[in-house]
Amino acid sequence: MLKRNKLALSISAAVLSGGLMAPLAVAQQTEALEEVTVTGIRASLQDALSTKRDANAIVDAISAEDVGKFPDKNVAESLSRVPGLAVSREFGEGEKISIRGAGPDLNRTLLNGQTVATADWFILDDPARSFNYTLLPSTLIGGVEVYKSPVASIDEGSIGGTVIVKTRRPLDLEANTINLAVESQYSDKSGENDPQLAAQYSWKNDSETFGVLVSAVKQDRTMQREGLEVLGWNESDADDYSVPSHIGIAKFEQARERETFFLSAQAAPTEELTFTFNALSSEMDADNQNQNFLLLPNNTRDAIIANSGIAGGNVTSSAVTDNTGAIFLDFINRVSSTKTESYDLSVDYETDAFSLTGVIGKTEASGGTYRETSWEYVTGTANYTYDLNSREVNTSPETTDAAAFGAGWIWGGERPTTDEESYAQLDLDIPVELSVFTNIKTGLKFRDAERAQERTVYSWHGPNTLDDASLAPGWPVYLQYIFDTCPTLADCGLNANGTVNVDAPASGSLLSQIEQNRAAMEEMAFVGLNGVPADYARSLELAQNWAVGEEITAFYVQGDFEGESFRGNVGLRYVDTKQASGGYQWLDGASPSWGFYTVDRDWLAPAELDWVVVDNNYSEVLPSANFIYELDDDTQLKLGAARVMARRNQSTLSPFETYGSLNQANPTGQKGNPMLPPMLANQFDASYEWYYQDASLLAATFFYKDIDSYIYGEETVDARYNEQTDEMVDVTFTQQIAGEGGTTTGLEVSWQHDFDGFGVQANYTYTDAKSDQKREADKVGSGLVEGASEHMYNLTGYYENDWLGARLMYNYRTEWYKGLHFNGDELWNDSYGQWDASISAAVTDNIDLVFEAVNLTDEELVEFNTDSGRIMSAYENGRRFVLGARMSF
């Protein structure tokens, strides 16, 4: 019997799905076999290196146990330590990934080789092809593989890379294995402790012909993010200045409650035949609220410029001293959630002559904001000073004076999204002796998918909003009734929660604020006030309601080959896509609807309104080849070449058309483009890998991608009929088109070494992502590539003995372009680095105590508008600490 935390090299390092527990003691007796034992961390590194080394492509891997020893609560955070991968952390937890300079929308995540539907909870996130990892806790997984060079047998759809998350199967585990984790997570920003619970049970019969694995995870998090925000920078033809539109101190709060359940059942009635059924359900309630006290410098532009003392450029500091300033208090409350479910049944039939695998399944997700209200109170006679360089803002009156802020506006709405896919797949693997070829693989797959969004806005100010005017005589508009009854924040209990000091990375009087009374506001908005029932109009925002369906048929053939000192594969994947994009098109009459249709009363309605579906069919041939040459027993050279594709985001494919008033000068509008072709790229990869010890590696990988087209906004002028004036009016429309492409060139360097208990992992990635489009200052987004940091690196140091394991980790990336802000500005993220740590100590053979720390130094997340002098935000998400016990029996 081996000591606890000692693993035989011949045994897998990971025992629990997703690394839920610390390593389990494993004993194996064999006759005439000498065992070499290694510690748990080292064994987990060997497991990942073995996957990387044996892969017939350029692959990086994470073992299940390795994930368990990281302080990570979802798979994205674990992936952040893989060379070439970067993770977004807008709310302090990893959500979306970029791979080798390709943004989140240009990569795929597969669960056991199949699609996982996803839906974002945040109302400002446009539905896209990126996967939201908040619904995939790290405790679920049995291993992760990142394919950076494609093979024909893996689904298409990625420019950067494909992440394959593998779950555990009961017939692979010991019977009656129980694993438990009981932890508490403390978030220093919110000051709250939240439970983190996980359990797994795996059973199989004595004959190992039937088994069941069940896993459940509950993770709560009381999240608070505080920061300085600038909601836009305004330029004018009348001067050479760029002036902030809004400056505020924001406090975002969210109660995250995530529950995940996983079931895997297997039956093997014969040695040749195995049935596997997997079911995943993961749901997160994500209700949130945001309060922001905002200055509006651009509203007094001339005074701001005069008081700035800046000769042109960015007006980063100034003042209003004549009581003409305005301070707005915005309180936004949202009811949000996201949920994903996946079910699949696979049948494996394996003989000496062939192997046949069939899979059928379905995945669906729903999520978004299901109710939002935004309350605005304002004072129009204020003085203030601001200095964005030192991040100091001071106001008069102070933002704790509830009586100084009068009624402004109320608005709200909902934006739910859905994502679903059904699939069927058949794969055939035939062993052959045909020259150097050892296997011929072929397969057919059909996918039927649809992504949809609904957008409804609420209005409390529409005509006749009170159906029974006798309820509030003289108040036909409910919004006016609320504001006349509650004219300031000092009325109706709106300031009943007192004041709060916002711990933002800034200074000044604006950090002391009235604490919003969410309960009172939602009572007024959705129930009523003083016996008068709440009433509001619901209108579809037509351009934001769409659905895109896709029927995808794929066929592949792949040959695996092997000879003395070499191996690899060559293949071809043919993909046919039938796409149907649906959206609203409309014409306004004498009374413009402004692109809205009021569903519950006669208010706003276009003269003509149609749901239009536009078909777009395309086919692509995607060849791929991987060649591995073993230079010696410890060193190999891997080469890969392929043509890859990624479909465009569904939100850009809707056939909508909208424009503003035709009575104004130079009217503008927007169009969708359902005929957008997919993005294609030719890529080449070369990797040198030296496995100089059992848990040690030195590797360098070069990658190059020649991308055929990025999408850009193109302006066209088309005439539209103005019914009021009986004339045709030219409208300037902006539509996304497939424009010029670009190249991405990069280098990944990895080093991993074990010093007999001490060890280090380090990797560095250089990425040069270029667009062939000319950079034009008056065209936002032109010539830019989203998601690419020029430099990224990770450093991990670890120590382990028989009873203690510890890691200290640092993750860093330089600035990157994030796309367009919701106001249309170019948005960049400044360089970001984060320290994390984890410690586990064995109390008994079955119990470990664990301590984890995330974001030890409380790093700031800073965004800016193209010029680093134009700050857009500076947020702090705070530190997180986890203390608990993990048990295995």
HELIX and SHEET records of a PDB file:
HELIX    1   1 SER A   17  GLY A   19  5                                   3    
HELIX    2   2 GLY A   40  ASP A   54  1                                  15    
HELIX    3   3 ALA A   64  LYS A   69  1                                   6    
HELIX    4   4 VAL A   75  LEU A   79  1                                   5    
HELIX    5   5 PRO A  104  LEU A  106  5                                   3    
HELIX    6   6 TYR A  133  LEU A  135  5                                   3    
HELIX    7   7 SER A  138  LEU A  140  5                                   3    
HELIX    8   8 PRO A  170  ASP A  172  5                                   3    
HELIX    9   9 PRO A  297  THR A  300  5                                   4    
HELIX   10  10 ARG A  301  SER A  308  1                                   8    
HELIX   11  11 ALA A  402  ALA A  404  5                                   3    
HELIX   12  12 ALA A  469  LEU A  471  5                                   3    
HELIX   13  13 TYR A  478  THR A  485  1                                   8    
HELIX   14  14 SER A  509  LEU A  511  5                                   3    
HELIX   15  15 ARG A  518  PHE A  526  1                                   9    
HELIX   16  16 LEU A  542  GLN A  544  5                                   3    
HELIX   17  17 GLN A  650  THR A  652  5                                   3    
SHEET    1   A 2 LYS A   6  ALA A   8  0                                        
SHEET    2   A 2 THR A  37  THR A  39 -1                                        
SHEET    1   B 5 VAL A  59  SER A  63  0                                        
SHEET    2   B 5 ILE A 141  TYR A 147 -1                                        
SHEET    3   B 5 THR A 162  THR A 167 -1                                        
SHEET    4   B 5 ARG A 108  LEU A 111  1                                        
SHEET    5   B 5 GLN A 114  THR A 115 -1                                        
SHEET    1   C 2 LEU A  85  VAL A  87  0                                        
SHEET    2   C 2 ILE A  97  ILE A  99 -1                                        
SHEET    1   D26 GLU A 392  SER A 396  0                                        
SHEET    2   D26 SER A 355  ASP A 387 -1                                        
SHEET    3   D26 SER A 317  GLU A 350 -1                                        
SHEET    4   D26 LEU A 273  LEU A 295 -1                                        
SHEET    5   D26 ILE A 247  ALA A 267 -1                                        
SHEET    6   D26 PHE A 210  VAL A 230 -1                                        
SHEET    7   D26 GLU A 192  LYS A 204 -1                                        
SHEET    8   D26 THR A 177  SER A 187 -1                                        
SHEET    9   D26 ARG A 880  SER A 888 -1                                        
SHEET   10   D26 ILE A 847  VAL A 854 -1                                        
SHEET   11   D26 TYR A 832  ALA A 842 -1                                        
SHEET   12   D26 LEU A 804  ARG A 813 -1                                        
SHEET   13   D26 HIS A 791  GLU A 800 -1                                        
SHEET   14   D26 PHE A 758  SER A 771 -1                                        
SHEET   15   D26 GLY A 742  ASP A 754 -1                                        
SHEET   16   D26 SER A 696  ILE A 707 -1                                        
SHEET   17   D26 MET A 679  GLN A 693 -1                                        
SHEET   18   D26 THR A 635  ALA A 646 -1                                        
SHEET   19   D26 GLU A 608  GLU A 630 -1                                        
SHEET   20   D26 PHE A 566  LEU A 587 -1                                        
SHEET   21   D26 TRP A 546  GLY A 563 -1                                        
SHEET   22   D26 PHE A 437  GLN A 453 -1                                        
SHEET   23   D26 GLY A 406  LEU A 434 -1                                        
SHEET   24   D26 THR A 456  SER A 459 -1                                        
SHEET   25   D26 ALA A 537  GLU A 541 -1                                        
SHEET   26   D26 PHE A 596  THR A 598 -1                                        
SHEET    1   E10 GLU A 392  SER A 396  0                                        
SHEET    2   E10 SER A 355  ASP A 387 -1                                        
SHEET    3   E10 SER A 317  GLU A 350 -1                                        
SHEET    4   E10 LEU A 273  LEU A 295 -1                                        
SHEET    5   E10 ILE A 247  ALA A 267 -1                                        
SHEET    6   E10 PHE A 210  VAL A 230 -1                                        
SHEET    7   E10 ILE A 871  GLU A 876 -1                                        
SHEET    8   E10 GLU A 860  PHE A 864 -1                                        
SHEET    9   E10 GLU A 826  ASN A 829 -1                                        
SHEET   10   E10 TRP A 816  LEU A 820 -1                                        
SHEET    1   F 3 TRP A 233  GLU A 235  0                                        
SHEET    2   F 3 TYR A 241  PRO A 244 -1                                        
SHEET    3   F 3 GLY A 313  ASN A 314  1                                        
SHEET    1   G 2 THR A 499  ASN A 501  0                                        
SHEET    2   G 2 SER A 512  ILE A 514 -1                                        
SHEET    1   H 2 GLY A 528  LEU A 529  0                                        
SHEET    2   H 2 VAL A 532  PRO A 533 -1                                        
SHEET    1   I 4 GLU A 657  TYR A 659  0                                        
SHEET    2   I 4 THR A 668  LYS A 671 -1                                        
SHEET    3   I 4 GLU A 727  ALA A 738  1                                        
SHEET    4   I 4 ILE A 711  ASN A 722 -1                                        
END                                                                             
